[in-house]
Amino acid sequence: MKKLLTVALTMVMMMTLSISAFASSPGLEIEEKSNSSVNSSETHVNIVNDEVGVFARYNIDWNIPAGYDEYGVSQFSMSKGNTVEYSISWSPRAGLVRVGLYDRNSGNFYWEETDSRPPLSGKITVPYTSVWSLAVGNLSDQRINATGYFIY
């Protein structure tokens, strides 16, 4: 059991520290922090094994005020080219919601996808090496409850 845990942790560290040569996603937009807050309601961390390595899956259940951008307390040092998989739904279906990453070092948001129809799901390619958190923005005029998961 110790060997398996050691191997899993080593793989996670190697993936986190590796530098990839992938280009950033063409849909990524940079935005400075405005109406935003940290959401500490992330729950249930599960380890996901696949052919490439070991990843952590984080479930979210966030209440986001109208016009606010939220980012989670979980933060990860990720290299350019790494990906974050996500699937986010919300209710009520009030209006536009967006998903992206929050750069903890610069204080900027990087938005990947915006839609009024849940769920938003896909992968975000990390544009450069930094410390990142998942972000969800509520562009509607009423509070929403965003639920789903993301995998780093």
Summary of the structure (lengths in Angstrom):
residues: 152
radius of gyration: 15.4
end to end distance: 23.1
largest distance: 51.4
contacts: 466
relative contact order: 0.28
helix: 11%
strand: 53%
